[in-house]
């Protein structure tokens, strides 16, 4: 069965990934499944997703590695089964990115950086009211530290429709060597892996 397209949106909490993904689903001529890191964590009961449980045990931190690996392997399985996949993620370390590169080897992956200035995401964070204040500040230096994408979009400068248009243009005019192919070569040349504490968005 033919592997399908993976569009990988990476950015901080409140950067606009989910809004763009939903709009993109509506505009794309082919059907795409939406896979979100938030949805993967919320497969667990809420009582396990707070920083600590009633006894002060760090349950969420213990769950993070398995949830991330499950997400990365699930995306691979979906694409290998013939599904187009839109991934809404926030990478906070080279180890998670390396997992994606390794598990998605051979897939057609377009890597999109969804960026936004800190002051804007912090304002969105306050206005939403459903995010822990400070989450975006914690994430912003970590999410884009690999600094390599097929496309970068700034949601403080571009409308949702403009972001969607640029991603659709990328789909129709793909680079000869994708960001994931370059990242695979990068990871082959080094075994370094940095894993700071994950903070959900």
N, C-alpha and C positions, 0 to 999 in steps of 0.2 A: 504494500500500500504506500502511496506517495506521502512523504512528509509534507506538512503544510507550514504556513507562515506563523512566526511568533513575533509579535510587536511588544517590545519590552519597555514599559514606561517606568523610569526610576526618578524619584524625587522625594523631598521631605514631606512630612505631614502638612496639609493645607496648601500645597504647591499647585493643586489643580488636577492631579492625575486622574482621579475618579471621574470628574466632570468631563475631561477630555476623552477618556475611554468610553464613556456612555454615548457621547456625541459621535465619536468615531464609529461605534457599533451601528449607529443609525445611518451613517453616510456611506459606509463601505458596501460595495455591491455584493460581496460574499459574506456569509455568516461567520462571525467570530465569537468564540467563547470568552467570557470575562473571568479572569482569575485574579483575586485580590489577596494580598498578604493579611489584611484585616479579617477577611472572611475565614481564612485558614485558622487564625488564632481563635476566632469566635465559634469554631466548631466545639471548643471546650466550654463548660459552664462558666458563667461570669465569676464565680467564687474563686476560680483558679487563675484569673487574669489580673487581679489586683497585684501590686508589687509584693505584698506579703499576705498570707492568710491570717486567721485569727490567732494562730500560735506564733506568728512572726516568721514563718518559713518562706523562703524565696521560691515559691512554686513556679511563677512565670519564668524566671531566669532559668530554671531547670528544664522547662518545656521548649525554650527557644531553639536549640540546635535541631531537635527532632522535627519541630514544625517547619523550620526553614528547609531542611533536607526533604521533607515530605512535599512541600510546595515545589521545589526544584525538580524533583523526580516526577511529580504529577504533571507538570507542564510538558516535560519530555514525552511522557506516555500519551498525553492528549494529542500532541502534534504528530507523534509517530503513528497514531491511530487514524490520522486523516483529518484532524480538526485544526482550523485556524484558531490561534489563541492570542488574546490581549492580556498582558500581565501588568498588574498594578503593584509595584514593589517599592521598597526603600532599602537600599543596600547600605550597611553601616560598617562593613569591613571587607578586606580583600578575600577573606576566607569564603564568605557567602558568594561573592562574585565568581571566585574560582569554581565553586560548586556548580553555579549556573553554566559556566563555560564548559566544564567537564560533562555535565549531564545533558547539555543541549548540543553536544558535538554532532555535526552533520545536519543540523536543522537550519532552516532559513530564518535567521534572527536579525531583526532590525532594532537597534538599541537607541532609545530616545531619552535624552536628559531633560526632565521637566524642572526648570529652574525658576527662582523667584527671589528677590532681595529679602533679607531677614526681616526688615521692618514691615514688609508687606505680609509675609506669612505670619508674623506675630500678630498683626492686626486681624487677619482672617481667623487666627486661632482664638482670639478674644471674642470675635463676633459670632463664631460658630457655637461656642459654649459647650461643645461635646469633646473637647480636647484638653489635656493637661497643659496648663500654661508652662512654657519652657521646653516643650517637646521639640518644636522646630529648631530652637536654638541649639539643643543638644545634637540634633541630627545634621544640621546644615554643613558642618565641616567634614562630616564623615561620608555622607551620601554620594558626593561627586569626587571623592579623593582619587579615583583611578583616572579621571579627566580624559576619557576617550568615548566618544559617541558617534553614531551615524548622523544624528541630528540633535541639536539643542534648541529648546524653545523657552522663552521667558514669558511666563503668564502675566507678568506685570505690564508687559509691553504689547502683547498680542491677545486678541480676543479668542474665545473658544473656537469659533469658526476658522480663524486664521491658523490656529494651532493644528486643527484637523486638516485643513488644506495642505499645510506643509508636510504633515505625516503622509497624507495620500500621495503627494508628489514624490516623496521618498520611496514609497512602495512601487511606484511606476518607473522610477529612475534610481535604481539601487546602485550603491558603490561597487566598484569591481572587487575591492577587498573590504569586507565588513568589519565593523569595530570588534565583533566577537572573534573573527579570524585573527585580528591583530592582538587581541587580548590572549588568545590561546598561545600565540607565539611568545608573548611576554611571560606568561606563567610557566612555559616550558623552560625559560632561561633562569628562573628563580624559584626557590621553594619557600620564600617568605610568605607568611600569612598572619595578618593582624586581626584580632577578634575583640574589639571593645564591647562593652555591655550594650545589648540591644535595647532600644526603647521604642515600644510600639507606637504607631501613629494613629 
